[in-house]
Amino acid sequence: MRKRNRTIGGIIACCGVMVVLSLVLPTSFWWFVLGVFLICIGISVMRRC
């Protein structure tokens, strides 16, 4: 149960950081972040299989 709460807290903290950064950084940066995020998700899915 603690690991789940820790994960949820981490996700909420990351979302907060994204909101703050979205006020400062240009749009092209967010496409780069989306690409990196999708690559990381793909790698983690491949490792679990």
N, C-alpha and C positions, 0 to 999 in steps of 0.2 A: 504494500500500500504506500509506503514511503517513497519508493522509486517512482511510482505513478505520479504522486504529488510533486515530486522533484521535477519530473518531465513536464508536467503541466505548468509549473512555475517558470521553467526555462523557456517554454514556448511563449508565455505571456510576457516575459522580460524581453525576448527577441522582438516580439510585435511592438512593444513600446519603443525599443531602439529604432526599429524601422520607421515608425511614425515620426519620431524626432528627426531622423536623417532625411526623410522625404521632404521636410520643410526646407532643407539646406541644399541638398544635392540635385543635379540636373537629371532629366529623364533618361538620357543615354546610360547613365550609371546603373539605373534600375534594370535595364535590359541585361546588362552584364551580370548583375546579382542574380537575376532570374536564371540565366544560363548556368552559372556556377551551382545554384541551388538544385537545379534539375540534374546536373551531372552527379552531385553528391548523393541525391536520392537514388539515382540509377545504380551507382556503385554499391550503396548499402543494400539495395534489393538483391543485386547479384551475389553479394557475399552471403546473404541469408539463405539463398537457394542451394 
